Amino acid sequence: MASHDDKGVKRSNMEDNGQDSKRIKRAENGDVAPEKYNPYLAHLNEDGNGNGNGNNGDFESPLDSFERHNTTAVQAAQAEDSELNPWTGQPHSQRYFDILKTRRDLPVHKQRQEFLDMYHNTQILVFVGETGSGKTTQIPQYVLYDELPHTNGKLIACTQPRRVAAMSVAQRVANELDVELGQEVGYSIRFENRTGPKTMLKYMTDGQLLRESMHDHDMSRYSCIILDEAHERTLATDILMALLKQIAARRKDLKIIVMSATLDAQKFQSYFYNAPLLAVPGRTFPVEIFYTPEPERDYLEAAVRTVLQIHATEPEGDILLFLTGEEEIEDACRRISLEVDDMIRESDAGPMKVYPLYGTLPPAHQQRIFEKAPEPLRKGGRPGRKVIVSTNIAETSLTIDGIVYVVDPGFSKQKIYNPRSRVESLLVSPISKASAQQRAGRAGRTRPGKCFRLYTEKAFKKELIEQTYPEILRSNLANTVLELKKLGVEDLVHFDLMDPPAPETMMRALEELNYLACLDDDGELTRLGGMASEFPLDPALAVMLISSPEFYCSNEILSIVSLLSVPSIWVRPNNARKRADEMKMQFAHPDGDHLTLLNAYHAYKGAETNGEDMKRWCHEHFLSYRHLSSADNVRAQLKRIMETHDIDLVSTPFQDKNYYTNIRRALLAGFFMQVAMRESSNSKVYKTVKDDQLVMIHPSTSVTSPYDWVVYNEFVLTTKQYVRTVTNIRPEWLLEIAPVYYDLDTFEKGEIKSALTRITDKVKRRQAIKGSGSALSGGSEEKDTKKDKPSLTPMNVTEFIDLVGVVVEAKDENLEKKENMKKSKKRWRKGRKKTKKEAALLVPPV
Amino acid sequence: MGLAAAKNKRKLGTDPNNTKWSRNETTFGQKILRAQGWQPGDFLGAKDAAHAVHHTEASSTHIKVTLKDDNLGLGAKRNNGDECTGLFDFQHLLGRLNGKAEDVLEAEKQKRENHLRNHYLEQKIGTIRFVRGGWLVGDVVKEKVTEEDGVPQSESVDQQPSEDTNSAESTENKSKKRKADSHDEDEKEEKKDKKSKKRKTDTEAETDSESSKLKKTEKKDKKEKEKEKKKKEKKEKKKSKKSSSDSDDEDDVESSASEAKKSKKDKKREKKEKKEKKKEKKDKKRKEKESSESATESEDSKLKDKKRRKDDTETATSSGTSTPTITSSTRFLARSRFIAQKKMAFADSAALNQIFMIKS
């Protein structure tokens, strides 16, 4: 993304000018800030001006006397205490000193000198601090006062596994340093970059740092990289650790701090060449642990009862209950609040607020968990409390004060990937011991707490694994391998990962990338592969998007890809399932759920341009406003990337009978490996191509009469194996669009092969009859015309033309293609004025 | 899974694990990996890495999990209910063959039978817990037993066969007894209730290492051991307190005697007992009754709990948890009680007069 980077620099140049003018106004005594001010640019001309105390030309900063990598805690404390902000020269606000006081109370503060000593003497440092020790906010600042980024223009990066954490921590640290967020302290997450030319300390998601390093293999912008929450072992963190290990050998000036919350530090130490370890105790209180004497028959029921019991009998203190998923959590919340209402009415129980907490919850609702527990109903009554029913996000990442009781049923939803069946799914499975301890630890943040485990001690010892498996062992690695290739990692076998994935997983990833033509037959990255790695998407989706212009529908595919990369946009509340389904039918396209998604999106955009209240509109139509708008946002981002790579954004005119056919064909360009064929006529069971898994179409589908062949977006494991989001396709297309994958010579013997052979023969015969080498897709066109009669979609009501009766002649494929291209281009150009409305729909809002 | 359990039919393909693919050595992935020096059976990752000791099984093959589609708790087996029957008799036989004394055998048999009965009862209708009303000494009710004069009041035993097994321990000091009771009952109560009770007892005696030890033992396996421990305790208590041991019969006598005396608390108990008698008669209405009783009792216990927290000396009056309701919804039960109260108020003219403030 070289061009992208250039852009970034350009932008920062501009901003830099703006900054300078501001500074001139401020420093009127003639002490005009010199050019060298910008630390962001300084690394571009390192030999130039970036020496000494360049930053502080206009004010006396206590930092001037600091010597890089030779500072002490006392010096830093003096600088922090000074009247003027050592970084900006502005006077400190009162709030700053208030915060400073609390910061000095954090456990990590006592070891600041110790930290600095170790930091000076080593390149890689492993830091262990329990939650609440202040490591995420304080350590980067300690590094800041030692690295003195204004002297050499290099940044300090601190990675977080989650976007929310990166944002909120950056805000917090900006407050602590008394600077504006986005200036000295900034953050960068996938779809948002709030850093400026002055930025010295940058919080970012680990994935974001990985993306950056694709274009800067040495991470030369940074002088120190802090990997926070390394114990969570996200995919990106694992790869970053392996990369940094390599880079550290090349760049001796790069410092690395690996921060972890658990005492599993040995593994980190031995991985990083026995790096020194600094451990800071958290500020925690003892937690008493209770097991059940017998296993529970129904953990949900038991959990609800336990919560009520605690409320009735235990002294004041909030409760945290861990459950597995959204549905379960909402159900538990409902039940608890019902029972508590009763309890209040019947006995003199205190009031209780119940808050759900899970990833897909709107942020405003997520924030509610920080509200105070309710007051007693009357003066001197039983104290109120709050219950937070959460997925395992509350396990490590979120710190909620006031939790005294933890209820732990011992399960969580975990991603599992099976390379043999190529199924990646979220399954409820037992947590690990480490995770159970982490959960229990949540109870001891404010005072001694209690943890109620809804399983026996025996089960804890025997049925739980020691550590949660890192994500890299549980995921499809296609995207990772693509990234690694892009990062210049040649030897995948000996790439030094902390936990190397199973060989089969790696093989599957390579194979998929090869079929997608992202890797050539020697395992080298192709041009397509290089381009695909620029998209923050699965390779299949990226390839589909890149090849969509060939099918004259890149606008539509772009929308579909965006919709597929956000959580489901359909809302189906339990109490209004029927109405929700009816509403969905309004958007339904009989030939595919992908098309239904697209219809819904078009309707959404149509309603938006009509100036409707979108929240209400979405509510009425049982669509998720949040997910639709985030899909819109993703679409804008992807569009930008497409533009930088000169991928045309085209559409087949809606009136064209091939409008939907083109889209269906384009889907296959990326998803030809996710195709299933009906096992026997009239059977509901489908068989996936090559992997021979028996699946059914998920009941949520809007496809009324599924064809014998369908393409699917995901494979869902429940009591049955389902494929979800399916679209009807014709087998001829497969042979045409993915000839390598559907090469009959290498195909295993079986029903699918014989079916494909039949189809090839049929096509050949037809070609012979027509005598003009008819297109593979031509044979079914007449049928398609009828099938493609679009359902009434709100957007197109005015434009809707009844297509029944339009007689289509099969044409020579090449001719047709050429003509089509000409036509569509012409129409595109011509139609720009005419379809301004439509075009406007496709341009996401600013 | 028994025959009556829900059937979960699922069609499996011929090769659900896709071994066809994993055995295929000509795939692109294998080719590339082999070209880079991988051999089947090898881990990926750096050679001779220092951290290789930390590698897990998951690095050699994908993680295998079983699909969980029920709410079964961790460690619970689906066919928990299917226990072998008739083993108790067999045990009896074995005991005889091992040459145990007849009375010992008889005692063991008794215990087993009690256990079975309790188990049945608790599964069928659930058990009922009672609130302590203090000790009747002479004709006054005391909160605490003083030396010698403490004649422990029986807990109403008729509906509570679990107490039978505890009778041996009835001599213990009250608080101790309560703990022991709750532990013993724990074994018999439904799991959840066990838990709840246990929690209480644990909070009551947080410092008590004994309870914590108990907590951590596997109840069923170590039942015998527990018994022994308790016996030891009991002996110690005997030494210190010299309280006489009583049998159930004595208790019954005592309780009937107490009825006659009708102190305040006794009135309450009497009512309860009456209720219970009715219950026995009216099997069909049992559930409702229980609900109402449970509600009152739970309220009682809650109130007492509060008191206890305020004043530790009052502990003697408070006791275990509320009566467990069976699985039926407490909401419904509470509601029915509420309605019943209303109805009663309307039926009572005096109460109506009060409500409408009619002075007569």
Boltz contact constraints between the chains, C-beta under 6 A:
constraints:
  - contact:
      token1: [A, 267]
      token2: [B, 54]
      max_distance: 6.0
  - contact:
      token1: [A, 270]
      token2: [B, 50]
      max_distance: 6.0
  - contact:
      token1: [A, 270]
      token2: [B, 51]
      max_distance: 6.0
  - contact:
      token1: [A, 271]
      token2: [B, 51]
      max_distance: 6.0
  - contact:
      token1: [A, 292]
      token2: [B, 195]
      max_distance: 6.0
  - contact:
      token1: [A, 293]
      token2: [B, 194]
      max_distance: 6.0
  - contact:
      token1: [A, 293]
      token2: [B, 219]
      max_distance: 6.0
  - contact:
      token1: [A, 294]
      token2: [B, 191]
      max_distance: 6.0
  - contact:
      token1: [A, 295]
      token2: [B, 73]
      max_distance: 6.0
  - contact:
      token1: [A, 295]
      token2: [B, 75]
      max_distance: 6.0
  - contact:
      token1: [A, 295]
      token2: [B, 76]
      max_distance: 6.0
  - contact:
      token1: [A, 296]
      token2: [B, 73]
      max_distance: 6.0
  - contact:
      token1: [A, 296]
      token2: [B, 76]
      max_distance: 6.0
  - contact:
      token1: [A, 297]
      token2: [B, 76]
      max_distance: 6.0
  - contact:
      token1: [A, 298]
      token2: [B, 71]
      max_distance: 6.0
  - contact:
      token1: [A, 299]
      token2: [B, 71]
      max_distance: 6.0
  - contact:
      token1: [A, 299]
      token2: [B, 73]
      max_distance: 6.0
  - contact:
      token1: [A, 300]
      token2: [B, 71]
      max_distance: 6.0
  - contact:
      token1: [A, 302]
      token2: [B, 192]
      max_distance: 6.0
  - contact:
      token1: [A, 305]
      token2: [B, 192]
      max_distance: 6.0
  - contact:
      token1: [A, 309]
      token2: [B, 196]
      max_distance: 6.0
  - contact:
      token1: [A, 313]
      token2: [B, 305]
      max_distance: 6.0
  - contact:
      token1: [A, 342]
      token2: [B, 331]
      max_distance: 6.0
  - contact:
      token1: [A, 342]
      token2: [B, 334]
      max_distance: 6.0
  - contact:
      token1: [A, 346]
      token2: [B, 334]
      max_distance: 6.0
  - contact:
      token1: [A, 347]
      token2: [B, 299]
      max_distance: 6.0
  - contact:
      token1: [A, 347]
      token2: [B, 302]
      max_distance: 6.0
  - contact:
      token1: [A, 410]
      token2: [B, 74]
      max_distance: 6.0
  - contact:
      token1: [A, 416]
      token2: [B, 63]
      max_distance: 6.0
  - contact:
      token1: [A, 416]
      token2: [B, 65]
      max_distance: 6.0
  - contact:
      token1: [A, 418]
      token2: [B, 62]
      max_distance: 6.0
  - contact:
      token1: [A, 419]
      token2: [B, 62]
      max_distance: 6.0
  - contact:
      token1: [A, 420]
      token2: [B, 17]
      max_distance: 6.0
  - contact:
      token1: [A, 420]
      token2: [B, 18]
      max_distance: 6.0
  - contact:
      token1: [A, 420]
      token2: [B, 22]
      max_distance: 6.0
  - contact:
      token1: [A, 421]
      token2: [B, 18]
      max_distance: 6.0
  - contact:
      token1: [A, 427]
      token2: [B, 65]
      max_distance: 6.0
  - contact:
      token1: [A, 428]
      token2: [B, 68]
      max_distance: 6.0
  - contact:
      token1: [A, 429]
      token2: [B, 65]
      max_distance: 6.0
  - contact:
      token1: [A, 430]
      token2: [B, 74]
      max_distance: 6.0
  - contact:
      token1: [A, 454]
      token2: [B, 73]
      max_distance: 6.0
  - contact:
      token1: [A, 455]
      token2: [B, 73]
      max_distance: 6.0
  - contact:
      token1: [A, 455]
      token2: [B, 74]
      max_distance: 6.0
  - contact:
      token1: [A, 455]
      token2: [B, 75]
      max_distance: 6.0
  - contact:
      token1: [A, 456]
      token2: [B, 75]
      max_distance: 6.0
  - contact:
      token1: [A, 459]
      token2: [B, 74]
      max_distance: 6.0
  - contact:
      token1: [A, 459]
      token2: [B, 75]
      max_distance: 6.0
  - contact:
      token1: [A, 463]
      token2: [B, 75]
      max_distance: 6.0
  - contact:
      token1: [A, 469]
      token2: [B, 58]
      max_distance: 6.0
  - contact:
      token1: [A, 469]
      token2: [B, 63]
      max_distance: 6.0
  - contact:
      token1: [A, 473]
      token2: [B, 58]
      max_distance: 6.0
  - contact:
      token1: [A, 491]
      token2: [B, 36]
      max_distance: 6.0
  - contact:
      token1: [A, 493]
      token2: [B, 33]
      max_distance: 6.0
  - contact:
      token1: [A, 493]
      token2: [B, 36]
      max_distance: 6.0
  - contact:
      token1: [A, 493]
      token2: [B, 37]
      max_distance: 6.0
  - contact:
      token1: [A, 493]
      token2: [B, 38]
      max_distance: 6.0
  - contact:
      token1: [A, 493]
      token2: [B, 44]
      max_distance: 6.0
  - contact:
      token1: [A, 494]
      token2: [B, 46]
      max_distance: 6.0
  - contact:
      token1: [A, 496]
      token2: [B, 46]
      max_distance: 6.0
  - contact:
      token1: [A, 497]
      token2: [B, 45]
      max_distance: 6.0
  - contact:
      token1: [A, 499]
      token2: [B, 59]
      max_distance: 6.0
  - contact:
      token1: [A, 500]
      token2: [B, 43]
      max_distance: 6.0
  - contact:
      token1: [A, 500]
      token2: [B, 44]
      max_distance: 6.0
  - contact:
      token1: [A, 500]
      token2: [B, 45]
      max_distance: 6.0
  - contact:
      token1: [A, 500]
      token2: [B, 59]
      max_distance: 6.0
  - contact:
      token1: [A, 502]
      token2: [B, 61]
      max_distance: 6.0
  - contact:
      token1: [A, 502]
      token2: [B, 62]
      max_distance: 6.0
  - contact:
      token1: [A, 503]
      token2: [B, 44]
      max_distance: 6.0
  - contact:
      token1: [A, 507]
      token2: [B, 29]
      max_distance: 6.0
  - contact:
      token1: [A, 507]
      token2: [B, 30]
      max_distance: 6.0
  - contact:
      token1: [A, 510]
      token2: [B, 28]
      max_distance: 6.0
  - contact:
      token1: [A, 510]
      token2: [B, 29]
      max_distance: 6.0
  - contact:
      token1: [A, 510]
      token2: [B, 32]
      max_distance: 6.0
  - contact:
      token1: [A, 511]
      token2: [B, 27]
      max_distance: 6.0
  - contact:
      token1: [A, 511]
      token2: [B, 28]
      max_distance: 6.0
  - contact:
      token1: [A, 511]
      token2: [B, 29]
      max_distance: 6.0
  - contact:
      token1: [A, 514]
      token2: [B, 28]
      max_distance: 6.0
  - contact:
      token1: [A, 523]
      token2: [B, 32]
      max_distance: 6.0
  - contact:
      token1: [A, 691]
      token2: [B, 18]
      max_distance: 6.0
  - contact:
      token1: [A, 692]
      token2: [B, 13]
      max_distance: 6.0
  - contact:
      token1: [A, 692]
      token2: [B, 15]
      max_distance: 6.0
  - contact:
      token1: [A, 693]
      token2: [B, 13]
      max_distance: 6.0
  - contact:
      token1: [A, 694]
      token2: [B, 11]
      max_distance: 6.0
  - contact:
      token1: [A, 694]
      token2: [B, 13]
      max_distance: 6.0
  - contact:
      token1: [A, 719]
      token2: [B, 69]
      max_distance: 6.0
